[in-house]
Amino acid sequence: MRRLIVHIGTPKAASTSLQAWLAGERSRLAAVGIDYPALAQADSGHRRLALGLEGTLGQAARQKEIERLSHVLAGTPADAVILSAEQFEGAPEPADVPGLIAAIAARHGFRPLALAVVRPRPGYLNAVYAQHVRRLFTAERFGPFSVRMEGHPRFEYPRRFKPWSDRKDMDFAAIPLTASELSGGIGPRLLAAAGLAAPPDAGPAPRLNVTPGPATIEAFRRLAAQSGRRRLGRCDGPARAALETAAEAAGWNRSRFSGLAADLAARIEARFADADDAFARRFWGRSFAEVFAGERAASAGSNEWNGPAPESAAIDDLVADILARYGRPERVSERLTRRWRIPG
């Protein structure tokens, strides 16, 4: 039976890099019988398909996406079709996206396989924190944020994957995001988990959406503390991009942010230890601690900004200039343009 491989995430687990690799290798994949369909412009993954199936975009869009997926499966000559979107995993249970996908696949002679990429909990929480700060959702430090988020259902892997992993009409596999597991690249590793081989001439997956450095995180945090999102309004996206550009030019991303002091990482691991161990033994035949032992040993500890330093005044200057340039669009800050190399 042909396979419909549905990469369901998780978020902050190399999904962007994977989708860029799959899109970039689309013609080579097709040559070996693997279809990675292009369903939406300017979208290397299948986010719109996922949101459409779950009903977020409305009933008419849901029906359109059902027809779109059915058309792909009916018309493809490939033995395997791959879909990829973090939003598949987070679909609300009443929408029953796994059941809908399984039914569509069965009508066209495909057996679905849901694939999830799993990170060690502390590193996952660290990456989610950096994402929240970069989007100006919070000005908190990592410690208070981690306490607040510990009970969030997105961090309970067995509960999140249950709608996909417990179905009789669908297979499920989990890929641990470890250096050894992914030494060949996230793309070939995902294919291997589905029993497929990457094209022999395929290139490496790009590194995208990586966590920035501690000074960059501090700049975003200070911008958020000054009501950044509210003051920036529709200029929010360009302002955040300008901050990223300036921080990179200033050399603030030579190391990646980590708030994971040893005691904090241990507390995060302990909070989910029982559920994680049961999950790991079910899908990997080993304990969660054994699977991720290497990543834990390589943890860099915390480098979170912790007081005055030579860059502190520069961070304040950058935040002030960002607000002057983008918080009041009618007043272009020449200083921002000149000092931080950002076009006016």
C-alpha positions in Angstrom: 0.0 0.0 0.0 1.2 3.5 -0.8 2.1 5.8 2.1 0.8 9.2 3.2 3.5 10.5 5.6 2.3 13.4 7.8 5.0 15.3 9.7 3.1 16.8 12.5 5.8 18.8 14.3 6.5 19.5 17.1 7.1 23.2 16.9 10.7 24.4 17.6 12.0 21.0 16.5 13.7 21.7 13.1 10.3 21.9 11.2 11.3 25.0 9.2 14.6 23.5 8.2 12.9 20.2 7.2 10.2 21.9 5.1 12.9 24.0 3.3 14.8 20.9 2.6 11.8 19.0 1.3 10.7 21.9 -0.9 14.3 22.4 -2.2 14.6 18.7 -3.0 11.1 18.4 -4.5 12.3 17.4 -8.0 14.9 14.9 -6.7 12.3 13.4 -4.4 9.8 13.0 -7.2 12.5 11.1 -9.2 12.6 8.4 -6.5 8.8 8.2 -6.1 8.2 10.7 -3.3 5.8 13.5 -3.7 6.1 16.7 -1.6 3.2 18.7 -3.0 3.3 22.4 -3.4 -0.1 23.5 -2.2 0.3 27.2 -1.4 2.5 30.0 -2.7 5.2 31.3 -0.4 4.7 28.3 1.9 7.4 25.6 1.9 5.2 23.5 4.2 1.4 22.8 4.5 0.3 25.2 7.1 -2.8 26.3 5.2 -3.8 22.7 4.7 -3.6 22.0 8.4 -5.5 25.1 9.4 -8.1 24.5 6.8 -8.7 20.9 7.8 -9.1 21.9 11.5 -11.7 24.5 10.6 -9.7 27.6 11.7 -10.2 29.2 8.3 -13.9 28.5 8.1 -16.1 25.8 6.7 -15.7 26.8 3.0 -11.9 26.7 3.4 -12.1 23.3 5.2 -14.0 21.8 2.2 -11.6 23.3 -0.2 -8.6 21.8 1.6 -10.3 18.4 1.7 -10.7 18.6 -2.0 -7.2 19.8 -2.5 -5.7 16.9 -0.6 -8.0 14.4 -2.3 -6.9 15.8 -5.7 -3.2 15.3 -4.8 -3.7 11.7 -3.7 -5.9 10.9 -6.7 -3.5 12.3 -9.2 0.0 11.6 -7.9 2.0 8.7 -9.4 4.2 8.6 -6.4 4.4 5.7 -3.9 4.8 8.1 -1.0 3.3 11.5 -0.4 4.7 13.8 2.4 2.8 16.5 4.2 4.5 18.8 6.8 3.0 21.3 9.2 3.5 22.0 12.9 -0.2 22.9 13.0 -1.3 19.3 12.4 -0.1 18.2 15.8 -1.9 21.1 17.6 -5.3 20.6 15.8 -8.2 20.7 18.2 -9.6 17.3 19.0 -13.2 18.1 18.1 -12.0 18.7 14.5 -10.5 15.2 14.4 -7.9 16.0 11.8 -6.2 12.6 12.2 -9.5 10.9 11.4 -10.2 13.1 8.5 -6.7 12.5 7.0 -7.0 8.8 7.6 -10.4 8.7 5.8 -9.1 10.7 2.8 -6.0 8.5 2.6 -8.0 5.3 2.7 -10.3 6.4 -0.2 -7.2 6.8 -2.4 -5.4 3.6 -1.4 -2.9 5.3 1.0 -1.9 4.2 4.5 -1.1 7.2 6.7 2.0 7.5 8.9 2.2 10.3 11.4 5.7 11.4 12.3 6.6 13.6 15.3 10.0 15.0 16.1 10.6 15.2 19.9 13.1 17.4 21.7 14.4 17.1 25.3 12.0 19.1 27.5 14.4 21.7 28.8 15.8 22.6 25.3 12.3 22.7 23.9 11.1 25.1 26.6 14.2 27.2 26.0 13.4 27.5 22.3 9.8 28.3 22.9 10.8 31.0 25.4 13.1 32.6 22.8 10.3 32.5 20.2 7.9 34.2 22.6 10.5 36.9 23.4 11.2 37.5 19.7 7.6 38.0 19.0 7.3 40.4 22.0 4.8 38.2 23.8 6.7 38.5 27.1 9.4 40.5 28.8 9.9 37.8 31.5 13.2 36.2 32.3 13.5 32.5 31.5 13.0 31.2 35.1 9.5 32.7 35.7 8.4 31.9 32.2 9.4 28.2 32.6 7.4 28.0 35.8 4.4 29.5 34.2 4.6 27.2 31.2 5.3 23.9 32.9 1.7 22.9 33.2 0.8 23.9 29.6 -0.6 21.0 27.6 1.8 21.7 24.7 4.6 20.3 26.9 2.9 16.9 27.6 4.0 14.7 24.7 1.8 11.7 25.4 -1.3 13.9 25.6 -0.4 15.9 22.5 0.2 12.9 20.3 -2.6 10.7 21.6 -5.1 11.6 18.8 -2.4 10.5 16.3 -0.7 7.7 18.1 -3.7 5.6 19.2 -5.5 5.2 15.9 -5.9 1.8 14.3 -6.1 3.3 10.8 -2.8 5.2 11.1 0.7 4.4 12.0 2.8 6.6 14.3 6.5 7.1 14.9 8.5 9.6 17.0 12.0 10.8 16.0 14.2 12.0 18.9 15.9 15.2 18.0 19.5 14.3 19.1 22.8 15.0 17.5 23.5 11.3 16.8 20.0 10.7 15.4 20.2 13.7 13.1 23.8 13.4 12.0 22.7 12.7 8.5 20.3 15.7 8.4 16.7 16.1 9.4 15.4 15.4 5.9 17.0 12.0 5.4 16.2 11.1 9.0 12.5 11.7 8.5 12.5 9.7 5.3 14.4 6.8 7.1 11.7 6.8 9.8 9.2 6.2 7.1 11.3 3.4 5.5 12.4 5.6 2.6 15.8 6.6 1.3 16.9 10.2 0.5 17.9 10.9 -3.1 21.7 10.2 -3.4 22.4 13.7 -4.7 20.3 15.5 -2.1 22.0 18.5 -0.3 22.0 19.2 3.4 19.1 20.9 5.2 19.6 24.6 5.9 19.8 25.8 9.5 16.8 28.2 9.9 15.0 29.9 12.7 17.8 29.3 15.2 17.8 30.8 18.7 19.6 34.1 18.8 22.3 35.2 21.4 21.7 36.4 24.9 22.2 40.1 24.1 19.7 39.8 21.3 17.1 38.2 23.6 17.7 41.0 26.1 17.1 43.6 23.4 13.8 41.9 22.5 12.9 41.7 26.2 13.5 45.4 26.7 11.5 46.2 23.6 8.6 44.1 24.9 8.9 45.8 28.4 8.2 49.1 26.7 4.9 47.9 25.3 6.6 47.1 22.0 3.8 45.3 20.3 1.2 47.9 21.1 3.4 50.8 20.2 4.7 49.3 17.0 1.2 48.2 15.7 1.4 47.2 12.0 5.1 47.9 12.0 5.7 45.1 14.4 7.1 42.7 11.8 9.6 45.1 10.2 10.7 46.4 13.6 11.5 42.9 14.8 13.3 42.1 11.6 15.3 45.3 12.0 16.3 44.4 15.5 17.5 40.9 14.3 19.6 42.6 11.5 21.2 45.1 13.9 22.0 42.4 16.5 23.6 40.2 13.9 25.7 43.1 12.6 26.7 43.9 16.1 27.9 40.3 16.7 25.4 39.5 19.4 24.6 36.0 18.1 28.0 34.4 18.4 26.5 32.0 21.0 22.9 30.9 21.3 20.8 31.9 24.3 20.3 29.4 27.0 18.4 30.0 30.3 19.0 26.4 31.4 20.9 26.6 34.7 21.5 23.0 35.9 18.9 23.2 38.7 16.3 24.7 36.4 16.8 22.0 33.7 16.6 19.3 36.4 13.3 20.7 37.7 11.8 20.8 34.2 12.9 17.2 33.5 11.5 16.0 36.9 8.1 17.7 36.2 7.4 15.4 33.2 9.7 12.4 34.0 7.0 9.7 34.5 5.0 10.6 31.4 8.1 11.0 29.3 9.5 7.7 30.4 6.3 5.8 29.5 6.3 7.5 26.1 10.0 6.7 25.4 9.6 3.1 26.4 6.6 2.7 24.2 8.1 4.2 21.0 11.8 3.8 21.5 12.2 0.8 23.9 14.4 2.9 26.2 13.9 5.5 28.9 13.6 9.1 28.0 16.8 9.9 30.0 18.8 7.2 28.0 17.6 8.5 24.6 18.6 12.1 25.4 21.7 11.5 27.7 24.1 13.0 25.2 22.1 16.2 24.9 21.8 16.6 28.6 25.6 16.1 29.0 26.3 18.7 26.3 24.0 21.4 27.9 25.8 24.7 28.1 24.0 25.9 31.2 22.7 29.5 31.5 24.1 32.5 29.7 21.1 34.7 30.3 21.8 38.4 30.5 22.4 39.2 34.1 23.3 42.9 34.7 25.4 45.6 33.2 28.0 44.8 30.5 29.6 46.8 27.7 26.7 46.0 25.4 24.0 47.2 27.8 24.1 50.8 26.7 24.1 49.7 23.0 21.0 47.5 23.7 19.2 50.5 25.2 20.2 52.6 22.2 19.0 50.0 19.7 15.6 49.7 21.5 15.2 53.5 21.6 16.1 53.7 17.9 13.7 50.9 16.9 10.8 52.6 18.7 11.8 56.0 17.1 11.9 54.5 13.7 8.9 52.1 13.8 6.9 53.3 16.8 6.3 56.6 15.0 6.5 55.8 11.3 6.3 59.4 10.3 9.7 60.1 12.0 12.6 58.3 10.4 15.5 57.8 12.8 18.7 58.7 10.9 20.7 57.3 13.7 19.1 53.9 13.3 19.7 53.9 9.6 23.4 55.0 10.0 24.5 53.1 13.1 22.7 49.8 12.7 22.9 49.6 8.8 19.2 49.4 8.4 17.7 51.0 5.3 15.4 54.0 6.0 
